[in-house]
Amino acid sequence: MNIFGIGLPEMAVIFTIALLVFGPKKLPEIGRSFGKALRGFQDASRDFESEFTRETKQLEEAVATTKKPETEKVTAATPKEDTADS
């Protein structure tokens, strides 16, 4: 089990130190707060990603509608000279 590069023994040491510092009554409350903060961060990240994707798609559509296809270019026609002998 490896979470954020921390193995099981390291997690046990961190949990033990947190238990000694905060006590058994405060630790679940801190865990809930941490979980809510992490959930809020994930939601904000997801919202940012969807907004960025939506704006990128709108920008691409705007560029596509303003760009003229190559076949619509108008070239100046040169008038043909009448080379008939008189």
ABEGO torsion letter per residue (X at the ends): XBBGGBBAAAAAAAAAAAAAAAEAAAAAAAAAAAAAAAAAAAAAAAAAAAAAAAAAAAAAAAAAAABBBAAABBBBBBBBBBABBX
